[in-house]
Amino acid sequence: VQAFVTEMVERHALPRKELDRFFERVRHQPAIIRAMTPQVKGARSWQQYRARFITPARIEGGVAFWQRHEAALERASQQHGIPPQIVVAIIGVETEYGRVMGEFRVADALTTLAFDYPRRAEFFRGELEEFLLLARELSGDALAFRGSFAGAVGLPQFMPGSYRRYAVDFDGDGRRDLRGSAVDAIGSVANFLVAHGWQAGGRFAAGIDDTQPSVLVELASTDADSVFWVGFDNFYVITRYNRSSFYAISVLELAQAIHAARGRP
């Protein structure tokens, strides 16, 4: 910890006394280690995974979220070329439209994982560094931020590094607030996707050129036949949000279901 403090002082000119006070007040959370530790389970099942996210409640919630924030979603679509239903579906999968954003102190989560979780310590030390810089940029109390057991924040569950790089003030109040502003979350998700290469209007079409980058995705289940998708650029972009084909297809299917349930263009 002291070596990390020294690095933060030397790299970013953060006051040592403030960092020492921060680490005196954070707490190791065994529950976070338990939540992060992979459990021994059977083979992953697409049908079981899909059933968690493609539900009537999430579809209805997505329609309601779209109605409440139609202006912001349309503005994000016009600026970035991201269909509104994709942004809505990502927020729906991540936090049920802000209902479940996590109540761990981000300081506790990232410190616990940075120093007591060797399997991914390097990654979480990097995110702890990003978090302390984020708190300085937002002029916030680093101990007041709440999020998931992995340290992700707000409606879109951005890790601190993504928050710093891709969060935007989309409601014009001078703050990038991913927990309290759904409008900022909408603009930030769209900004994240376009920054990772989203292709406006990208879709499957007959006669795709043989050089078009693509991937055949097999979604296997333990008790049903596999489902196959062909993924192009935008599939890849969604997997930059979460490196899982199950996740990406869940977002796409939820987006389609919300769009259909809404019943309007």
N, C-alpha and C positions, 0 to 999 in steps of 0.2 A: 504494500500500500504506500509506504513512504517513497519507494522508487517511482511509483505512478505519480504521486504528488509532485516530486521533483521534476518529472517530465512535463507535467501540466504548467508548472511555474516557468520552466525554461522555454517550452514551445509556445505558450499562449499568454504568458505574463499574468496568470491568475494568482491572486494573493495567497501565499502559503498559509497564512492564518485562517483565511476563509475555508480553504480546503481542509485544514486540520479540524476545524469546527464541523464541517460537513461529515467527515468520516467518524468523528466522535458521536454523531447523532444517528447515523444510519445503523440498521440492525440486520444481522444475518437472519434469513428466513428459510428454515428447513423445508417449509411447504413448497417453496419455489424450486428447490433442488428435486423434490419428489415429483413435481409437475413436469419438470424438464427431462427427467430420466426415462428413457424408452422402456416401455413395458413389453414383456414377452407375450406376444399374441399370435393368433393364427394369421393366415394370409390376408392381406388387405382386400376388401370387397368394395367394388364400385357401387353396387346396389345399396349396401349399408351406408357408405359415405354419402351418396346422393340423397338418401332418405333424410339425412340430417338437415339439408339445406333447401331442397325443393319441396316445400311444404305450403299448405294453404295460408298459414299465418305469415310466412315470409313473402309470399306473393301478394297477399292483401296489404301487408305492411309496405311493400314496395310501391304499390299503386298509391297508397295514401302519402308516402314520402314524396313521390313524384308530383302529386297534386299540390302539396304544401310548398314545394320548392321548384315549381315549374319554370319560373323566370330564370333562376340561377342555372338550372340544368340546360335550358335552351341557350343561354349565353355561353356556357361552357362548350356546348355542342358547336355553336357558331365559331367560337374562337379556336377550338382545337380539333374539331371533326370527330369528337367522341360521341357515339349515340347515348342519349340520356339513360337508356335502360342498362347500359354497361356500368355506368357510374353508380346508379342506384343498386344494381346487383352486387357490386363489390362492397358497398357499405352495408348491404343486407347480409351478405355472408360474413363479413368481419364482425359486426356489432349489432345485428338486427336493428339497423337504422338508429344507432346510438343508445339502444336499451341496455346493452351489455358491453361496457367499455373497460371493465377491470377496475378494481379498487385497491390494488397493491400500490404502495409508494414506489414510484419508478426508481428513486434513489436506492431503496432497499433491494429491488429486483436486480438492477444492473450491477450493484456492488456485490451482491451474493454470487451472481453468475460470473462476474469478472474474476473473482478471487477464490471461489469455492466450487467451481464447476470446470475442472481441467479439460473436459472433452471439447468445450467451445470457449475456453477462457479468452483466447486472443480476439475472437469476434466481439465478445461482450466487453472487453476492455476498450476496444475501439468505440463501441456504442456508449460506454460510460464517458469517454472523452467527448464524444459528440453531444451527449446529454448536458454535461457541465457547460459546454460552449453555448448550447441552445438556451439554457437557463439564463446565461449572461445576456444573450441577444434579446430574449423576451423580457428581460428585467424582472424575472420571476424568482420566487423562493424555490430552490432546487428540491427542497423536501416536501413541497406542496403538490407536485405533479403526481397524478394517479394514472395507472394504466394496467396492462396485463402482467401476468407473472413473468413474461419475457421482456418487459419494459416498453411495449408498444403503446402508443398514445392516441386517444381520440376516436372519433367516428370511423376513420379509415384505418386505424391501428398502424400508424407510421412508427417505425423505429426512429430514434433521435436523428440518425444520419439522414434518413429520408425526409424527416421533418425539416431539417436545415436546408436540404437541397431542393425540395419540391413543394413544400407548403407555401401557399400564397394567401394574401389578404384579398379575398374575393368579394367580401361585403363592404370594403372601403372604409372600415373603422380604424385603420392604422395598425391592426394587430393580426397576426397569423394564429388563429385560435381554433385548433382542430377538435377540441372537446366541447366548447361552448357555442360554436358557430357551424351549423350545417352547411351554410353557404360557403364558408372557407373550406370545409371538407370536400364539397363538390368540386370547387375549382382546383383544389390540390390533387385530388384523384385524377382529374382530367389532365392536369399538368404533368403528373407522374407518368401517365400512359403515353402522352405525346413525346415526352423527353426520352422514353425508351423505344420510340420508333413506330407508334401507332400509325397505321395507314388509313386515312379517311376513305370510307367507301369500300374498304377491303372486304372481299367476300369470295366464296367459291363460285367459279363459273366454268362452263363447259369450254374445253379447248385450252386449258391452262398450259402455258409454255413449259417445255421439258426442263428449262433452267430455273423455273420458279422454285425457290426454297420451300420445302414442305416436309412434314413429318407424318407418318402413320402412327396414330395413338391407339393403343389397345387398353381398354378399361375392363380389367378382369374382375370377376366376382367368384366367390367360393361356391355359390349355389345357383349360378345362372351363366348363360353363354356370355362371352366377352362382347363388348360394344366397341366399334371402331369409328374413329373420327380422323379426318385429314386436317392437320393444322398448318396454317400459313403464318404470315408475319404477325398478325394480331393475336393469334394463339400464343406465340412466343412472348409477345409483350405482356400478356396477362400472367404468364409464368415468371416474369420478373418481379411481380408483386408477391407471388408465392410459388416456389419451385416445385409445383405438383401438378401433374396433368389432371388428377381428380379435382383439384381446386379450380383450375382454369375452365374445365368443362362444366363444373357446377355453376360458376359465374355465368357462362354462356347460356346454360339451360334456364337458370333463374331469370336472366335478362329476357329471354324469349317468352317465358311464362308471364312475367310482369307486363311486357309489351302487349301480349295477347289479352291479358285480363283488363288492361286499361281500355282497350277497345277503340283507341283513337290513334292517328298517325303520330 
